[in-house]
Amino acid sequence: MRTEKINIAIAGFGNIGSYFYKTVEKNKIDISIKTGKIPFIKYICAKNLKKKRKIKIPIKKWIKNIKSLTKKKDVDIIIELIGGSEGPAKKLVFESLKNKKHVITANKALMAKYGDQLASLAEKNNVNLEYEASVAGGIPIIRSIKEGLIANKINKIYGILNGTTNFILSSMEYTKKPFAEVLEKAKKLGFAESNPISDINGGDSAAKLRILSSIAFNKNISKNKILTEGIQNINLTDILHAKSLGYKIKLLSISEIKSKKLMERVHPCLIKNTSRIANIDGVLNAVIVDALPIGRSILQGEGAGPGATSSALISDLCSILHGNIRYPFGISSNLRKKVSKFNILNHVCSSYLRIEAKDMPGVLSSITKIFTRNKISIKNLIQRPDKRNKKATIIIITHENIEKNYNNLILNLTKNKFVLNKPTFIRIEKV
C-alpha cells in the first residue's frame, strides 16, 4: 500500500522556519510511520530570498508571491511563521482557510485578535486551524486542555508564559545585577529581542492568556482590557527584599472564573519560595491548571526558541496528518459563550509596597496614617535608613484588601510631601 504524500508550504523562513524544515526532513520517515502519511515540504516563501542561510534549499521550492500559496492546488497545509496580527500573516491565514487549506501557526498576536473569526472559517470549510506553538513554546498546553483534560471543569489557569521576563527576574536574583544589565545579557544570549517591549510590558503574556482562557472556559476570546503590568519597574532592591521575606518575584498570567465572571490579569507577583512555580527559572515556562476532578496539573518546559517551537509545530502537523478535523477551540464556535468581565477593582489580595521617603521625624507616622485612611492594615513593616542621602526605604506587607483601596492608597502616597517617588506595588499571590 502506497503512503499518501501531504504537501506543505512554509511562509516565513527565519530561525524557526529553517529549524522546522530540518526537523521535518530528518524525521519524515518516523512521522510517516506514526501517521500513515509522508510530509513533503513543497514550497517555501520568505521575505528575503537572497539571505545567506545555513541550509541549502532546492531552487524549485522557493516562491516569491505569498498570495499564490493559498491558491495552489498542490498545497495541503500552510505553515504561517511570519508573525504579527495584521499585514501578510493575517491575509495569508484568512485566505488559506477560505481556500480549504489546513493552517498551522505560531502567531499568538493573530490568534488573540482574530482567533474567533479564523476558527469559524476553519469549521465552515472543514479544515484544521492549529496553533499549539502560539502559547508556551514546546509545552503541549493547548492540546492538553482540548483533549487530555476534556472531562474536567477548569476553574483557574495561570503560570509563567514569557521566558524573557522569567530569565531577567531569576538572573537578577542570582547575579544581583540590575535590570538594565541583565536585559542586555538576555539580548546577547538571544533570549530577548532587540526591542523587547512586548515581553517586558506584559503584552506578549496577555495575548497568550487570552488564547488559553478561551480554550479553558469554552468562551469567545476576550476583548476586555486585561490588567497588564510588566517588570520594567521591578528593582533589584525589590527582589532582594522579597527573598529576605521568603518570596520570589515572578511575572504571572492568571485567568479564573469568579462569581461566574471572567478575571484575566498579567502582573508581577510575590509568591512563596516554597511554591513549585517559584523554582521555574531561566527561560522556562510553566502552566498550572486547577480543575475538577483531576485537581492541579502542572506543565513546564522550554517556552521559546527554534527547538521548542518546532516541537509544537510538528505536533500540530501530525494531528492534521492523522486525518482528524477538530474544532480549533475544542468545541464548535456556535457553542462558545461570552463571559461577563469581573470587576478588577473588587479583586482581593495582600501586597508588597516599597516606599522611598525622606528620612526625618514624622515621616513614618504620616505614611501609616495614609494606610489607615484607606482602610488597609499593615502586616509587616521594615525601615531601612540611608543616612548619607537623608532618605529611607520602607517595605510594607499588607493584609488582604481590595484593588480599589490599593489604587487610592498609591495615589495618596504619591501625593505625600515626604514620599520621593511613586511607590512600587506588587501583589502577593497564593499559588
SULZI-V737334 format. One record per backbone hydrogen bond with DSSP energy under -0.5 kcal/mol. CO is the residue of the C=O (numbers start at 1). NH is the residue of the N-H. If there is no record, write none. Layout:
# SULZI-V737334
co:nh
CO:NH
CO:NH
This chain:
# SULZI-V737334
co:nh
4:38
5:7
6:40
7:76
7:77
8:42
8:43
9:11
9:79
10:12
10:45
11:81
14:18
15:19
16:20
17:21
18:22
19:23
20:24
21:25
22:26
23:27
24:28
27:31
28:32
29:33
30:34
31:35
32:36
36:4
37:39
38:6
40:8
40:42
43:10
44:63
45:12
47:49
48:51
55:57
58:61
58:62
59:62
61:44
64:66
65:68
65:69
66:69
66:70
67:70
68:71
68:72
69:72
72:75
76:102
77:9
78:80
78:104
79:11
79:81
80:106
86:89
86:90
87:91
88:92
89:93
90:94
91:95
92:96
93:97
94:98
95:99
96:101
97:100
102:78
103:130
104:80
106:108
107:111
108:112
109:113
110:114
111:115
114:118
115:119
116:120
117:121
118:122
119:123
120:124
121:125
122:127
123:126
128:103
130:105
131:134
132:135
136:139
139:141
140:144
141:145
142:146
143:147
143:148
144:149
147:150
149:152
152:154
153:292
155:257
156:290
157:255
158:288
159:161
159:253
160:286
162:166
163:167
164:168
165:169
166:170
166:282
167:171
168:172
169:173
170:174
171:175
172:176
178:182
179:183
180:184
181:185
182:186
183:187
184:188
185:189
186:191
186:192
187:190
196:199
196:200
197:201
198:204
199:202
200:231
200:232
202:206
203:207
204:208
205:209
206:210
207:211
208:212
209:213
210:214
211:215
212:216
213:217
214:219
215:218
218:337
224:226
226:228
227:266
231:234
235:238
235:239
236:240
237:241
238:242
239:243
240:244
241:245
242:247
243:246
246:273
248:250
248:271
250:252
250:269
252:267
253:159
254:265
255:157
256:258
256:263
258:261
261:258
262:342
263:256
264:227
265:254
266:229
267:252
268:427
269:250
269:271
270:429
271:248
272:275
275:278
275:279
276:279
277:280
279:281
281:284
283:303
285:301
286:160
287:299
288:158
289:291
289:297
290:155
290:156
291:295
292:153
295:291
295:297
297:289
299:287
301:285
302:138
305:309
306:310
307:311
308:312
309:313
310:314
311:315
312:316
313:317
314:318
315:319
316:320
317:321
318:322
319:324
320:323
323:325
324:326
327:330
332:335
332:336
337:220
340:262
342:344
343:346
344:347
345:404
347:403
349:401
350:428
351:398
352:426
353:355
353:396
354:356
354:424
355:357
355:394
356:420
356:421
357:392
358:360
360:363
362:366
363:367
364:368
365:369
366:370
367:371
368:372
369:373
370:374
371:376
372:375
375:377
377:399
380:397
382:384
382:395
383:385
384:393
386:389
386:390
386:391
387:390
390:359
391:386
392:357
392:394
393:384
393:395
394:355
394:396
395:382
396:353
397:379
397:380
401:349
402:405
402:406
403:407
404:408
405:409
406:410
407:411
408:412
409:413
410:414
411:415
412:416
413:416
416:419
418:358
423:425
424:354
426:352
427:270
427:429
428:350
429:431
